[in-house]
Each structure stands twice: as C-alpha cells, then as structure tokens.
C-alpha cells in the first residue's frame, strides 16, 4: 500500500472534535464525583443539624473559597494535561495561587497568636481524622476524573494524574467543608492542604498504570 493511500484511508472518516470537548468531559466527571462524594458524606457522617445557622456565618463562605478556587484552576490544568502539547506553565502557576494564599494567611494568623495557643489553632479538635476523611471523599471524584482523562489523550501521565488528584482533592475538601466544624484558617492550611496533596499523590501513583495508552 502506498503512503498516500494509507493517509487517505486513515483520514477518510475523521470527524471534527468540539473545541470544549475536554472541558465537557471533565465537567461530567466532576458532576458524577460530586454526587458520589456527597452521598458518601451523608451515609458516613449524616447532615449537620446546625447547617441553616452555619450558612449565615461569614467564615463558612470563606472556608469554601479555598476549594472552589483550587477546583477552578485544577480543572483548567487537568483539561490541558489531557491534550498533547498544550501549554501548562501558567495553569500550574494558577493552581499554586490558592495554596500560597492559604498558607500565607495561616502563617500570619499563627504568628499573630500567642505561643501557648498556636498548636491548638492548627490542631483544632478533629485533626486526627480530617485529612483521612478528605482523601476518602475525594476517591469517587478521582476515579471519575481519571476515567475522563483516559478518554482524552494525556501524554504526561504522572502530571496528568497529579492534576486529576488536585481536582478531586479540591472537590473532596469542598464536600467535607459542608460537614467539618473547624473554623480556623491555620487548621485548613495544614489538614485541608495535606488532604489535597495526598490525593494528588495517589493520582500521580496510579496514572502511569491506568492512563497508559
């Protein structure tokens, strides 16, 4: 077979792909992950009885700002990592901004607190279980996002898995924030951030196996 015939045969039935195909695929995965994580939260922990009062507090919405910002930037990053050759430097920089902001604010608050109260500010009352709960609630989203990425064309597999983990971890924090009683920024800066990092590590670990073409 001549090369020109092979090229013609390969390109004969090609159909154009929508420009927002990867975003739509990832958004569907996040919808599935959000529904699954929320159901898991309700089954394991139930619904807080003081939720109506909690919705009226400023710190509740401040707490949601971190996972929402991370979710938006990580979604852009994961979408780029699903496309071969897509530039990712600015996307990585954008993802780090919520973490940097959170850690700077947490550090300032710790330094502004008397020494005897600093540890309690970071530990709160649920530090033993918070990170594990976040990782657990992130797993449904991680599975859904990894499956969506497998349907795209990732070539940087470890980075793609890390991006998927960041995205899933942010969604896990978002869901857990609906239940968590901690209102200390240093607490969030330690245990929430750690939960997202661990989920990103899980994604990076399994990506070379699952996302391999």
C-alpha positions as CSV (number, residue, x, y, z in Angstrom):
1,X,0.0,0.0,0.0
2,X,1.3,3.4,-0.9
3,X,1.8,6.0,1.8
4,X,-0.7,8.4,0.2
5,X,-3.3,5.6,0.2
6,X,-2.7,4.9,3.8
7,X,-3.1,8.5,4.8
8,X,-6.3,8.8,2.7
9,X,-7.7,5.7,4.4
10,X,-6.8,7.0,7.9
11,X,-8.3,10.4,7.3
12,X,-11.3,9.4,5.3
13,X,-13.8,9.1,8.2
14,X,-12.4,11.7,10.5
15,X,-15.0,14.0,12.2
16,X,-14.1,17.3,13.9
17,X,-14.0,17.4,17.7
18,X,-15.7,20.2,19.6
19,X,-13.3,22.8,21.0
20,X,-14.6,22.3,24.5
21,X,-14.7,18.5,24.4
22,X,-12.2,18.0,27.2
23,X,-13.9,20.6,29.5
24,X,-17.3,19.0,29.0
25,X,-15.9,15.5,29.7
26,X,-14.2,16.7,32.8
27,X,-17.3,18.6,34.0
28,X,-19.4,15.5,33.6
29,X,-16.8,13.5,35.6
30,X,-16.9,16.2,38.4
31,X,-20.7,16.0,38.4
32,X,-20.6,12.3,39.0
33,X,-17.8,12.7,41.6
34,X,-19.7,15.4,43.4
35,X,-22.9,13.4,43.6
36,X,-21.0,10.3,44.8
37,X,-18.9,12.1,47.4
38,X,-22.0,13.9,48.7
39,X,-23.9,10.7,49.0
40,X,-20.8,9.1,50.8
41,X,-20.7,12.1,53.2
42,X,-24.4,11.7,54.1
43,X,-24.1,7.9,54.5
44,X,-20.9,8.1,56.7
45,X,-21.5,11.3,58.7
46,X,-25.0,12.5,58.1
47,X,-26.2,16.1,57.8
48,X,-25.3,18.7,60.3
49,X,-28.3,19.9,62.3
50,X,-26.9,23.4,62.5
51,X,-26.5,23.8,58.8
52,X,-29.1,26.6,58.4
53,X,-27.2,28.7,61.1
54,X,-23.8,27.8,59.6
55,X,-24.8,29.1,56.2
56,X,-25.3,32.6,57.7
57,X,-21.7,32.8,59.0
58,X,-19.0,34.6,57.1
59,X,-16.3,32.0,57.9
60,X,-18.3,29.2,56.3
61,X,-18.2,31.0,52.9
62,X,-14.5,32.0,53.5
63,X,-13.7,28.3,54.0
64,X,-15.4,27.4,50.7
65,X,-13.3,29.9,48.8
66,X,-10.2,27.8,49.0
67,X,-11.5,24.5,47.5
68,X,-13.6,26.5,44.9
69,X,-10.5,28.4,43.7
70,X,-8.5,25.3,43.7
71,X,-11.2,23.4,41.8
72,X,-11.5,26.1,39.1
73,X,-7.7,26.3,38.5
74,X,-7.2,22.5,38.7
75,X,-10.0,22.0,36.2
76,X,-8.1,24.1,33.7
77,X,-4.9,22.3,34.4
78,X,-6.4,18.8,34.0
79,X,-8.0,19.8,30.8
80,X,-4.7,21.0,29.4
81,X,-2.9,17.8,30.6
82,X,-5.5,15.8,28.7
83,X,-4.3,17.4,25.4
84,X,-0.9,16.6,23.9
85,X,1.4,19.6,23.7
86,X,-1.0,22.1,25.5
87,X,0.9,24.7,27.5
88,X,0.7,24.2,31.2
89,X,3.1,26.6,32.9
90,X,0.5,29.3,33.6
91,X,-2.0,26.6,34.6
92,X,0.4,25.2,37.2
93,X,1.1,28.7,38.5
94,X,-2.7,29.4,38.8
95,X,-3.1,26.2,40.8
96,X,-0.5,27.2,43.3
97,X,-2.0,30.6,44.0
98,X,-4.9,29.3,46.3
99,X,-2.3,27.2,48.2
100,X,0.1,30.1,48.6
101,X,-2.7,32.4,49.7
102,X,-4.0,29.9,52.2
103,X,-0.5,29.2,53.7
104,X,0.4,32.9,53.9
105,X,-2.8,33.8,55.7
106,X,-2.4,30.8,58.0
107,X,1.2,31.7,58.8
108,X,0.2,35.3,59.6
109,X,-2.5,34.1,61.9
110,X,-0.3,31.7,63.7
111,X,2.4,34.3,64.2
112,X,-0.2,36.8,65.5
113,X,-1.4,34.3,68.1
114,X,0.3,33.9,71.5
115,X,2.7,31.0,71.6
116,X,0.6,29.0,74.0
117,X,-2.4,28.9,71.6
118,X,-0.7,28.3,68.3
119,X,-0.7,24.5,68.4
120,X,-4.4,24.4,69.3
121,X,-5.1,26.7,66.4
122,X,-3.6,24.3,64.0
123,X,-4.9,21.1,65.5
124,X,-8.4,22.0,66.4
125,X,-10.4,19.1,67.6
126,X,-10.6,16.9,64.5
127,X,-7.1,16.9,63.2
128,X,-6.7,13.1,63.6
129,X,-9.5,12.3,61.1
130,X,-9.8,15.4,58.8
131,X,-7.2,14.5,56.2
132,X,-8.3,10.9,56.0
133,X,-11.9,12.0,55.6
134,X,-11.0,14.4,52.8
135,X,-9.0,11.7,50.9
136,X,-11.8,9.2,51.3
137,X,-14.4,11.7,50.0
138,X,-12.0,12.6,47.1
139,X,-11.8,9.0,45.8
140,X,-15.1,8.9,43.9
141,X,-14.1,12.1,42.1
142,X,-10.6,10.8,41.5
143,X,-11.9,7.7,39.8
144,X,-14.3,9.7,37.6
145,X,-11.7,12.3,36.6
146,X,-9.1,9.6,35.8
147,X,-11.6,7.8,33.7
148,X,-12.4,11.1,31.9
149,X,-8.7,11.7,31.2
150,X,-8.3,8.2,29.9
151,X,-10.8,9.1,27.2
152,X,-8.7,12.1,26.2
153,X,-5.1,12.0,25.1
154,X,-2.7,12.6,28.0
155,X,1.0,12.1,27.2
156,X,2.5,13.3,30.5
157,X,0.9,10.6,32.6
158,X,2.3,11.4,36.1
159,X,1.5,15.1,35.7
160,X,-2.0,14.2,34.4
161,X,-2.6,12.0,37.4
162,X,-1.3,14.8,39.7
163,X,-3.7,17.2,38.1
164,X,-6.6,14.8,38.4
165,X,-5.7,14.3,42.1
166,X,-5.6,18.1,42.7
167,X,-9.0,18.4,41.1
168,X,-10.5,15.5,43.0
169,X,-8.9,16.6,46.3
170,X,-10.3,20.1,45.9
171,X,-13.8,18.6,45.4
172,X,-13.3,16.4,48.4
173,X,-12.4,19.4,50.6
174,X,-15.5,21.2,49.2
175,X,-17.8,18.3,50.2
176,X,-16.1,17.8,53.6
177,X,-16.5,21.6,54.3
178,X,-20.2,21.0,54.4
179,X,-19.7,18.8,57.5
180,X,-16.5,20.0,59.2
181,X,-16.9,22.1,62.3
182,X,-13.4,23.7,62.2
183,X,-13.3,27.4,61.5
184,X,-9.6,28.1,62.0
185,X,-7.6,29.2,58.9
186,X,-4.3,27.6,60.2
187,X,-6.3,24.3,60.6
188,X,-7.4,24.5,57.0
189,X,-3.9,25.4,55.9
190,X,-2.5,22.2,57.4
191,X,-5.1,19.4,57.1
192,X,-7.1,20.6,54.1
193,X,-4.0,21.2,52.1
194,X,-2.5,17.9,53.2
195,X,-5.6,16.1,52.1
196,X,-5.4,17.6,48.6
197,X,-1.7,16.8,48.3
198,X,-2.2,13.2,49.3
199,X,-5.0,12.8,46.8
200,X,-2.7,14.3,44.1
201,X,0.0,11.8,45.1
202,X,-2.5,8.9,44.7
203,X,-3.4,10.2,41.2
204,X,0.3,10.5,40.3
205,X,1.0,7.0,41.6
206,X,-1.7,5.2,39.6
207,X,-1.7,7.4,36.4
208,X,1.2,5.5,34.7
209,X,-0.8,2.3,35.0
210,X,-4.3,3.5,34.3
211,X,-3.8,6.2,31.8
212,X,-1.2,4.3,29.7
213,X,-2.3,4.1,26.1
